Amino acid sequence: MAERRTYPRYSVRFPVHLDGGQLGTAVGVSKDASADGIRLQANADLRLGAPVRLRFRVAPHEAMQDVDGTVVRVEPSRERRGEWPYQLAVQFDDLEKNLEQRLQIELAQRRPTARA
C-alpha cells in the first residue's frame, strides 16, 4: 500500500482537549502529529466526520493553541483499558506549518543524548 501522507508524523506526546460542540468534549494524549493532523488516545469517542476544536500545547513553555479540524477516524483503543479507551484521528481544517517545526524541536529535546 502506498503512503498517502503529505507531511511527516512526529511521535510527541502532549495533552489535548477536544470540543465537539453539542457532541460533547473529550480529553486525550497525542500519539503523533503532523502539520495537517493528529492521532490521539481519548477518554470519549466523537462521531466520525464531526467538527472539533482542539486545544493543546506541544511543550509546557508554549501558549495554548486552538486548532479546528474534523474527526476522520474513531476506533477502540488497542489497549482497551485504562483512561484512554478510544483512538481518534483529526484532520486540521488549515495547514499548521509552524506546528511541524515545534514538533521537531520538542522531539529533539526529548531524545536522550548519546554518551561518548
N, C-alpha and C positions, 0 to 999 in steps of 0.2 A: 504494500500500500504506500503510495506517495505521500510525502509530508506536505500538508496543506497550510501550515502556519507561515505567516509572513514575517513575524517578529520572534526573536528568541525568547524562550522562557527562562526565568531565574527562580531557583528554589530558595526563596527567602520567606521565613515565617513571621507574620505580624498579625495582630488582632484586626478584625474587620467587623463593622456594624452595617447591616443591610436594612433598608427601609423599603418595604414593598407597598407602601400606602395602605389601602384597605385590606390587602392580603396579610398585613402584619409586619413584624420585624423579626430579625434573626441576628445572632452574633456568631462569629466563627474565627477561624485561623487560616490564613493563606497557606496553600501548598506550593503554588508557584504563580508567577505573574509575568506579564509582558506589557508592551506599550498599548496593546489592544484588548486585553482581557485578564481575568484572574480565575484561578481554580482554588476552591477553599473547602474546608470541612465546616459544617454549620450545625447549630442546635435545632434548626427547623427547616422544613422544605418550603420552597416557594414555587409557585406554578411555572412550568415551562413557558417561556415567552413573556413572562411578567416583567414590566419595567421596574427597576430598582435604583435606589440611590445608595452608593457605598460610601462609607466614611472610614478612613484609615490614615495611618502614617507609617512609612516604611521603617524609619528609625525613631527612637524615643525623643531625639532633639528636634525633630521636624514639627511643623504645624500640621494640624489635621487637614486632610484633603477630601473633598466631596467629588465623586465621580458618578455620573449617570450611566446606566447600562441596561442590558436585557439578559434575563436568565436563559441560557442556551442548553444547559444540561442539569438534570436533577436525578440523583440515584442514591440508593442506600450506601452508606459508608462500607468499605470492605471490612473494616474492623467491627462494625455492627454493635458497638458497645460504647460506653462512656458518654461524655458530654457532647460529642460531635457525631450524631448518627447519620448525617447526610453529607454527600459531596455535591457541590454546586459549581457550575462554571458560568461566568458572567462575561459577556462581550461588552466592552465600553462603547458608548454612543459616539464618542470622539476619540481620536488617537491621543494618547497621553505620552508624547515624546519625551518629556522631562522625567517621566516615571522610569523609563528604561535606564537612564543614566543613574538615577538614585538607587535602583535595584542592583546595578553593577557595583556601585560604591559600597553599599551595605553588605553585599555578598563578599566582597574582597576584605572588608573589615572583620567579618565574622570567621573567615577561614583562619585556621591555626597557621602560624608561621613555621617554616621548616627550620629545624635545628641543624647547625653545622657539625 
